[in-house]
Amino acid sequence: MQLYGTLLQQVQIENEPMPNSPPQPINTEPIFQHLAPQLANLHLTLITVDIGDAAQIINNFRPDIAFFRAGSTLNSSPNRCPGDLKVSWKWGSDWAAAESQIDRTEYLQVLSQINFYMKQHNARYGFALTDTELVPIKRLDANGNLLVARAIPWEAGGPGRLTVLMGLWYLGMLGAVDDDWQLL
């Protein structure tokens, strides 16, 4: 909130979490030329989000979602914040404390998968997204230690409430910070 609080207070987000069609990307050269000097001063790289195949592919492993440098050629930019999509009946954040060993194992398997993608791209941040929640993840070190944030439900909304879309935006902002997105 310290970094982007003022901006967040001024911007309104539509109540509809998923529009009928995705907005068109801003990918014209004049826009990039206009934003480049401002981003350079902030040490931010203009990034975009797309399917995992759009970012660099390492050893044929492909996360479902990729945050990567906007305007880069296909498969050339590292994935600064890899994401994995799951359906809620196959994975959920509450499975960490499930009574079933099978569910707890599946919970850890998904975290392991996301950690693997983050390690491949030297990314510090990643996430799991289901039809019910967003679970942001931070890689703490090269030993596989993760900080798993509290899940953000899709139903979250209202003043002062973090929403899934706001969480994804913030993950993108973390991935855009040149001095912090990598864990080397």
HELIX and SHEET records of a PDB file:
HELIX    1   1 GLY A    5  GLN A   10  1                                   6    
HELIX    2   2 GLU A   29  LEU A   42  1                                  14    
HELIX    3   3 GLY A   52  ALA A   54  5                                   3    
HELIX    4   4 SER A   93  ALA A   97  5                                   5    
HELIX    5   5 GLN A  101  GLN A  120  1                                  20    
HELIX    6   6 VAL A  164  ALA A  176  1                                  13    
SHEET    1   A 2 ILE A  47  ILE A  51  0                                        
SHEET    2   A 2 ILE A  65  ARG A  69 -1                                        
SHEET    1   B 4 GLY A  83  LEU A  85  0                                        
SHEET    2   B 4 TYR A 125  LEU A 129  1                                        
SHEET    3   B 4 GLU A 133  ARG A 139 -1                                        
SHEET    4   B 4 LEU A 146  VAL A 148 -1                                        
SHEET    1   C 4 GLY A  83  LEU A  85  0                                        
SHEET    2   C 4 TYR A 125  LEU A 129  1                                        
SHEET    3   C 4 GLU A 133  ARG A 139 -1                                        
SHEET    4   C 4 ILE A 152  PRO A 153 -1                                        
END                                                                             
